[in-house]
Amino acid sequence: MFKRKVDKGVILAAGDGDRLGPLTLMCPKVVLPVNGVPLIRYPIDALVAAGISDIVIVVGYLGDKVMEELGNGSSFGARLQYVYNCDYRGGNAISLYRAGEWVQGEPIVLCMGDHLIEGKLVERLLDRQTSRETLCIDYSPSEYHQLAEATKVSVNREGCIKDIGKDLVYWDALDTGVFLLTQNFFRALDELVPRLGSEAEISSVIRLFINRGYRFDTCDASGCFWMDVDTEENLNMARM
């Protein structure tokens, strides 16, 4: 168990949202409105509801507009800081790598800036009180989860990740994009990013972590609402 609660959150929001076509030519995907608020407010509000208000947002594409929209977060109970990722067209592990200095070896909850999530999901993760790397997974995907595009997770008998990737043929659950990570994961990240460069993905780091014999736990988030917004179809569904 942690001897202190998790105080920090990281949200990845650097991508250019190219699959949304003209909608993101002048507006970053995470700022697109969903039911009256920017998409990225959902992971921010979920973290704040779970007691995590110190949050760094990794920006890239049109990052100034993200910062202009959110400011310092004081109006919605957060204390926001920003890190810039110039390689925002690369893999998502690069954005997390850029946040490493801010994290300073402390445990963090990681969320994706383009995922709608509810606070209950983060609370369920923190209620486990584990000191190990953990990914929230969903064993019961809903009709709005696009299986062809989703990251799949294979789980062993102990509830740990056995394999992860979008192309898994045999899998048990979907990756919700919400993680608990410690300095052990960042050590693996520090090793892999120089090797793979801008192509490094978080899934690649997880596989390295597992191959080194480290345990990567899962948290059953089935029944909690989450939704990945990648396409205009996803966005329209989120707005319903």
N, C-alpha and C positions, 0 to 999 in steps of 0.2 A: 504493500500500500504506500501511497505518497504520504510523506510526513507533512506536506503542505499541499494546499489545493492548487489546481492549475490556474494560473493567473493570466496567461497570454494566449491570444489567438492569432492565427495567420490566415489571411484570405488571398487567394490567387486571382488576380483580375487583370492580367497583362495581355491576354489574347486579342486578336483583331476581329474575331467573330465573322470571318469571311463567309461562313455558310448561311449567314442571314442576309447576304447580298447587299442591296442598297440601303437597308436599314442601319447598317453600321459604317457607311461611308463617312459620315460626319458625327456619329455618336457611338461611343464605345458600347459594346453589348451589355455590360453590367449596369449601364445607366438607363437602358430602355425601360419604360414604365410597365409595371405589372400591378394592376389594381391600384393605381394612384401613387405608387412608390417605385424608386429604381430597383431593378432586379437584385442588386447587391445588398439592398437593405435587409433582405430575408436572412442571409447568413449572419449579417451583423446583428440583427435583432435576436436571432437564435442564440448567438454567443452571449449577448448581454443578458438575456432571460435566464441563461444558465450560470450567470455570475462572472462572466469573463468580459471585462470592459476595455482592457489594454489590448489593442488590436493593431497589427500592421497589415496594410494592404499593399500587395505587390502589383504595381501598375506598369504599363508598357504602352500599347497602342492608345493614342489620345489620352494619355494618363492625366494631362492637365485638366481635362473635362471631368474625369472621375474625382479628382481632388477638389475641383470647383463645386461639384454637386454635393459632396459629402462634408467638406471642411474638416474641422477637428473632431466632429462627431458629438460635440457636447449637447446638441439639441435633441439627440436621441439616446443619451446615456452612455456613449462610448468615448474612449480616448484614442483617437486614430492617429497613426503615423503612416508614412508612405516610403516605399522602397521602389526604385525604378529598375526594370529589367529591359535592357536594350535589345536582348535576343528574344523578344516576345513571339516571334514566329517559330521558335524552337519548341522543344519538349517542355512539359510543365515542371519537370524537376529543376530546370534552370531558375524558374521563379522562386521555388522554395530555397534553392541554394543562395539566391541573392538575399533572402531574409535571415540567413544564418547568423550574421553579426548581431542583428537585433535580438534574436532568440537567446543568445548568450548561454547556451547549454541548458536552458530551462525547459521543462515539459510544455508542450503547446497542443492546442486543438487546431487542426488544419481543416479549412473549408474551401470550397470552390466558389468563386464570385458569381458564377452563372448557374448555380444550383439553388432552387427554392428548397428550403428546409424549415422545419418547425423546431421550436425550442426544445420540445420533448425529446427529440433525437439526440441533441447534445447532452441533455440532462441524463439520458439513459447511459450514454458513454461515460460520463463522469461518475455516475452512481456505482460503476463497477470498481472504482478505486484501485485500479491496477497500475503497476509501475512499468508495464511493458507496452511496447508498440501495439496499437489496436486499430482495426478498421471496422467501422459500422457497415454491416451488410444486410441485405434484404432477401429473405428466403421466399417471399411471396410477392413478386413483381406485379404491378398493376398494368392496366391496359395502356396507360400513357407512358410507360417505360419502354423505349424502343430497344428491343433485345439485340437487334443487329448492330447497334452502335454502342451498346452498354459495355462496360468493363465487367467481366465475369470473374468469379472467385470460386476456387475449389478448396474445400475445407477438410482437414483430417479428423480423426475420431476425437482428438482433444480440443477441437474447435479452433485450431490454428490454420492459417493460410498455407495451403499446399502448393497452389499455383494461382496466377492471376494474369488476365489479359483479355483483350476483346475477341480473340479468335479461339478461345477454349471450346472444344467440342463437348467435353464433359465438365459440368460445373454445378455448384450448389446454390449460389446466391449472386446478387448483383452488388457491386461496389457503389456505395452512396456518396462517396467523395468526402466523408467526414472521418478524420483520423485523430488519434492521440499519438504523439510522437515525442521521443526523448532524444537526448544527445547521442545515443547509440545509433539512431537512424541518421542523424546528421553526419556522423563519422562515415557511415557507408556512402552517404551523399557526397561528401568531400572526396571520397576515393573514386567514385564512378563518374562524376561530372567532368573532371579533367581528361578522363579516358574517352568518353562518348561525346563530349562537347555539347553543342546546342541541341543535339538529338536526344538527350537523356530524358527519360520519362520516369515518373514516380513508380510505375509498375516495374521498371527495370531495376530500380533501387530495392524494391521489395524482394524481387527474385534474388538479387545479390545477398541481401540480408538473410534470406532463408537458406541459400546455398552455403553460407558461412556457419550454419548450424544454429542461428538465433531464432527464437520463437516469435511469431507475429500473430497476436491474438485477434479474435473477431468479437464484435458485439452485435447481437441480434437486434436489428432495428426494424424488423418486420412490424407493420402496422403504423409506423411513424410516416408522416408525409415528407416526401422529397421528390424533386423533379429536376432533371438536367435539361437546360434550355440551350439547344444547339442550332435549331432550324426555325424558320418562320412558323412551321406547323406546331412545333413545341411551344413557341411564344404565344400563338393564338390559343392553344389549349390551356396554357397557364393563365391566360386572361379571362377564361370562362368562369 
